[in-house]
Amino acid sequence: MEDFFNNIKESFTNAVLEFETINIKVDSTQWIETHEQLRDEFNLKFFSWLSAVDWDNDVSVGEAPKESVTPCFELITCLSDVENTNLITVSTTIDKSEPQIDSLVGTYEGANWHEREAYEMFGISFANHPNLEKLYLPDGYEGNPMLKSFELISREVKPWPGDVDVEGMPEDSESGEQVDG
Amino acid sequence: MVNALDPQNIKNFSEASVSVEIETEDMTLNIGPQHPSTHGVLRLVAKVDGEKVHDVKPVLGYMHRGYEKLAEVRTYPQITTLVNRIDWVAGFSNEIPFIAGAERLMEIEVPDRAKYIRLILTEMARISSHFVFNGAYALEVGALTPIFYAMEDRERVLDLIESVTGGRFHPNFNRIGGVKPAAGAGPTTKKNIQDLPAGFYRDTKIAMQKVIEAADQFQNLIGGNEVFKKRTKDVGVLTPEIAEAFGVSGPILRASGVKSDLRTQTDYLPYDQFEYEIPVGENGDCYDRWDVRVKEMVESAKIVLQAIDSMPSGPLQAKVPKVIKVPKGRTYVRAENPKGEMGYYIISDGGLGPYRLKVRTASFSNISILPNLLEGALLPDLIAIMGSLDFVLGDVDR
């Protein structure tokens, strides 16, 4: 892992090794080239996954980020080498007003379904994708469910009962150190 | 169109050469979403030209439950319950990478005994998943008998999982920092944390011996069957290059000749303590995919037997705060599940739940290969190829 990280660092100076996961941030214009370079030079031929994150301060589900963030989509891919431990995540940010990026299908065929999922869940459009259709959602479905602004309808109707669980049981109150399940 | 009933045309037909190519129209064939060989609700739309299949389109989403979205409104301990249900044939395996990810972000060192219990139960989940595959796959290619043997043998393994966790399919047994005290072990008090149920070691040894025998039996009953060989050898050949580009992992990748096993490559559980082999196929056809899984069952049983013999003593839980807050950070933890690489990419913002949880499942990538693999295949082979991928729709749709 350390050797691999040092190798990566020579080509990508901004690579970070955090919690045993290497991440490199690239500009969205460098998206395809970076992946081609990683595939050919570093032998990362295994396309593990692609996904997106919706960064927003104004959320209707879950907790908002503690520190203010610039609203954007972060696109992440994970590549690895199946014969050893080498693994890397590549991320880029794209603008929310017109979310578009080049499709990776030409580089890794396996990106096809992952990009379709990101397309329907986040509304990110992938240029030159051979078949950019909805993957999971039915035809005619409106909205992008994974956006932080997309509400969970059942939450609106009835407050989440699970909130109570976080409080802890009354008889445990004297010990604050340990839990046993 | 020529009117065949017209007397004049009848004369022409009789004079026509036999070698005239008949123009045919492709038929669109819908398979599923309720077909028994689809392991849930997968729909395939295939174009059929005679007996040849081409242009296959898998239609997903019938089992989509939106776990990634639900995870954003739940706390870390609550998410374990959800992820159990992703690959329900091997529920226990789904918990491991998620819990390991949260532990990595919290920098908790899990006690050895808890790690061993996790490892034993994960391997049991693998065995039970491969039992289901063996029975179901034989059924799909036309052998009715093996599934009865497989289900009976799997029951022994499920009984063991149940005796420890209290659940057969959805154990919900892992806790951040360790495992829950065993279900069959009686009431728990803080000072006297109960361990594995009485007689667990003895029963496990018997059950694992049976697993090794069962695998041997399958090699004869299924693998030795001429019809099975004819149906699966050289059918649905997958090359390692295509497999890797599509992110195909697990037994399917190994059947294509790639020696890749996350159990040896990563350290989410102490697999380096045991001796076992990684079965690898040669041709990457349906037969190899079946063969690799049967051999894996034996190796898993060996790992469990070794783990039982070298079980360390000690606590089941590391010290963790009562309200679990995961520090800010992001990590990706992957594990070798029965179906392939399963991983969780956790983005934590320091709150009670993750800001974003990406669930990488094995079956999703594994079946994305279907349109490639089925191009030009014969219609009867379609079921044989599909079955050999051993997918579960909960694992595909999440």
Interface residues (C-beta under 8 A of the other chain):
Chain A: E18 F19 E20 T21 N23 K45 F46 F47 S48 W49 S51 V53 D54 V61 G62 E63 P65 K66 I76 C78 V82 E83 N84 T85 L87 T89 Y108 E109 G110 N112 W113 K134 L135 Y136 L137 P138 P145 M146 F150 L152 R155 W160 G162 D165 V166 G168 D172 S175 G176 E177 Q178 V179 D180 G181
Chain B: L60 G61 H64 G66 E68 K69 L70 E72 V73 R74 T75 P77 Q78 R104 L105 R175 V179 K180 P181 T188 K190 I193 E241 I242 E244 A245 F246 G247 V248 S249 L253 V258 K259 S260 Q265 T266 Q317 K319 V320 P321 K322 V323 K328 G329 R330 T331 Y332 R334 E341 G343 Y345 I347 D349 G350 G351 L352 G353 Y355 R356 K358 R360 F364 S365 S368 D397
